[in-house]
Every structure is written in C-alpha cells, then in structure tokens.
C-alpha cells in the first residue's frame, strides 16, 4: 500500500512571528511579571513553507520579501525543491514517482499549479476535503517548532530560517517519522468515516 512508500513527502505553510514569548511565566512570590507585549496583526511575521519526507529529511523555504505565497512562487520555487528532496541524486528512468501531499489551498490547486505538478515525477496524495488538519505539518510540526522557538526577537530572515532548521534537526528524523505514522492513522480514520471531519 502506497502510504508505506518511503518516498512520500508532505508540506504546508504557516506564519512565524519574529518575536516569541511564552504564554505563561513563573515568578517569585511578590514579584511582578514583566510587561507582556500583545502581538498585533502588524507584528513582523514571515510565511514559512516546510516540506518533510518520511525518512526525516526536510526543507524550509521563505517567500521572497514582499512576495505572497501564490501559484508562481509554488511552481517556480517550491516544486523544484520538492523534486530535490524526493530525488537527491536525480530522477532516473524506472524510479517510482514520489508521493506528494499538500492541502487544498488555491496556490496548490490552481490550474497552473496542477499543470506544472504534472511535469514532475510526482503522484498527488489527495487531501480529505473536510479534514484540513490531517496534514502532519498542521498537527505535528508547526506547533512543536513554534513552542520550541527561543524567547525574544529574531532579527533577520536568515536567523529565523536557521532557528527553524536547527529545531527540526534537534527534533530529528524519528520525530518526523512519528508524524507520518500519526498522519497515516488519521487518513485511515478519514477513509473509515467516508471523509467526514475528524
């Protein structure tokens, strides 16, 4: 069965703030907790794309300054990186197609994206329509990485990217493999409930 193909890749996008602070904090009796800064929608943040492979390999990508996550960015920047992640030594005749999963967001599913996707040695893993949160990124990776972000302000895109990459390296391949195992269980539940929300 296809889900046990080792060349299976899943990815998603999420906003990361440049300032991270814990939700709660410990204080000594009688001490006042420091001022907590309320994050506003104007707070500096970055749309981060992460794709992970079942064997624990991954890539982290940032949309260029001032660019939104759109069809052009997905087809020109993300698809080539998925191919490199799937086939680090190049795709050879006779190699099985890589199984690639992402949600139903417009940049992933636009006609142009679908046309570009068809030019790669990929096979799409369908996403249950009413269970957007079954993705291993959504329920396993983004929350864990955000919780492990250092407290304080990150100064640059490079620093943010390095921080996310080092957290994923620290979590290690076993963590990503476990995310895939949980994902497969969730997909089975979605199949068992005829794709109803789980």
C-alpha positions in Angstrom: 0.0 0.0 0.0 1.2 3.4 -1.2 1.4 5.2 2.2 4.3 3.0 3.2 6.3 4.2 0.2 9.4 5.7 1.7 9.4 8.5 -0.9 6.4 10.3 0.5 6.5 14.0 1.1 4.1 16.4 2.8 4.2 20.1 3.1 2.4 23.2 4.2 2.8 26.9 5.0 2.4 28.8 8.3 3.1 32.3 9.7 6.0 32.6 12.1 6.4 35.8 14.2 9.8 37.4 14.7 9.0 37.9 18.3 8.4 34.9 20.5 7.2 34.9 24.1 5.8 32.2 26.4 2.1 32.1 27.1 2.7 31.9 30.8 5.7 32.6 33.1 7.0 31.7 36.5 7.6 34.5 39.0 8.9 34.5 42.6 6.3 35.2 45.3 5.7 39.0 45.5 7.5 39.7 42.2 5.6 41.3 39.3 5.7 39.5 36.0 7.4 41.7 33.3 5.2 43.5 30.8 3.8 41.1 28.2 3.8 42.5 24.7 0.5 41.9 22.9 1.1 40.6 19.4 -0.8 42.7 16.9 -1.6 41.9 13.3 1.1 44.4 12.4 3.8 42.4 14.2 6.6 41.3 11.9 6.0 37.8 10.6 7.0 35.6 7.8 5.2 32.9 5.7 7.3 29.8 6.1 7.0 26.7 3.9 8.2 23.4 5.2 8.1 20.1 3.3 9.1 16.9 5.1 10.0 13.4 3.8 9.0 10.2 5.5 12.7 9.4 6.2 13.1 12.6 8.3 14.7 14.9 5.6 13.1 18.3 5.1 13.5 21.7 3.6 12.4 25.1 4.9 11.7 28.0 2.5 10.7 31.6 2.8 8.8 33.5 0.2 11.0 36.4 -1.0 10.5 39.9 0.6 7.2 41.4 -0.5 6.0 38.2 -2.2 2.9 36.3 -1.2 2.6 32.5 -1.3 1.0 32.3 -4.7 0.9 29.9 -7.7 4.0 31.5 -9.3 6.0 31.0 -6.1 4.7 27.5 -5.6 5.5 26.4 -9.2 8.9 28.2 -9.6 10.4 27.8 -6.1 8.6 25.0 -4.2 8.1 22.3 -6.8 11.8 22.2 -7.8 12.8 21.9 -4.1 10.3 19.0 -3.6 11.9 17.2 -6.5 15.4 17.7 -5.0 14.0 16.4 -1.6 12.4 13.4 -3.4 15.3 12.6 -5.7 18.6 14.0 -4.2 20.6 12.0 -6.8 18.2 13.0 -9.7 15.2 11.1 -11.0 16.1 8.1 -13.2 14.0 6.1 -15.7 12.2 3.4 -13.8 12.2 5.2 -10.5 8.8 5.2 -8.8 7.1 8.5 -8.7 7.3 10.4 -5.4 4.0 10.7 -3.4 3.4 14.4 -2.6 0.8 15.7 -0.3 -0.4 19.2 0.4 -3.7 20.8 1.3 -6.4 22.2 -1.0 -5.1 25.9 -0.8 -5.5 27.8 -4.0 -1.8 28.1 -4.9 -1.5 24.3 -4.6 -4.6 23.5 -6.6 -4.8 26.2 -9.3 -4.9 25.0 -12.9 -1.3 26.4 -13.5 0.0 24.6 -10.4 -1.7 21.3 -11.5 -0.1 21.7 -15.0 3.4 22.3 -13.5 2.9 19.5 -11.0 2.2 17.1 -13.9 5.6 17.8 -15.4 7.4 16.3 -12.3 7.8 12.6 -11.4 5.1 13.1 -8.6 1.9 11.5 -7.8 -0.5 13.6 -5.7 -1.8 12.2 -2.4 -5.4 13.5 -2.1 -6.3 15.6 1.0 -9.7 14.8 2.6 -11.9 17.8 1.8 -13.4 18.2 5.2 -10.3 17.4 7.3 -7.9 20.2 6.6 -5.9 19.4 9.7 -4.9 15.9 8.9 -1.6 17.1 7.5 1.5 16.1 9.6 2.7 19.7 9.3 -0.5 21.0 10.7 -1.0 18.8 13.6 2.6 17.8 14.4 5.4 20.0 13.1 4.4 23.7 13.1 3.0 23.7 16.7 6.0 21.8 18.1 8.6 24.1 16.3 6.7 27.3 17.4 6.7 26.1 21.0 10.5 25.5 20.9 11.3 28.9 19.4 13.7 30.9 21.6 12.1 33.7 23.7 12.9 37.1 22.3 13.1 38.8 19.0 14.7 37.3 15.9 16.5 40.0 13.8 16.5 38.7 10.3 15.1 36.2 7.8 18.3 34.2 7.9 18.2 33.9 11.7 14.6 32.8 11.6 15.3 30.2 8.9 18.4 28.9 10.8 16.4 28.7 14.0 13.6 26.7 12.5 16.1 24.4 10.7 18.1 23.8 13.9 14.9 23.0 15.8 13.9 20.4 13.2 17.4 19.0 13.2 17.2 18.8 17.0 13.8 17.0 16.9 15.4 14.6 14.5 14.2 12.0 11.9 12.4 9.9 14.4 10.1 12.8 15.3 9.2 13.3 11.6 8.7 9.5 11.1 6.3 9.5 14.0 4.4 12.4 12.5 3.9 10.4 9.3 2.7 7.3 11.3 0.1 9.5 13.1 -0.9 11.0 9.8 -1.5 7.6 8.3 -3.7 6.7 11.2 -5.7 10.0 10.7 -6.0 9.3 7.0 -7.4 5.8 7.8 -9.9 7.4 10.1 -10.9 9.8 7.4 -11.4 6.8 5.0 -13.3 4.9 7.6 -15.7 7.9 8.1 -16.1 8.5 4.3 -14.0 11.6 4.5 -16.2 13.3 7.3 -14.5 15.7 9.6 -12.4 14.0 12.3 
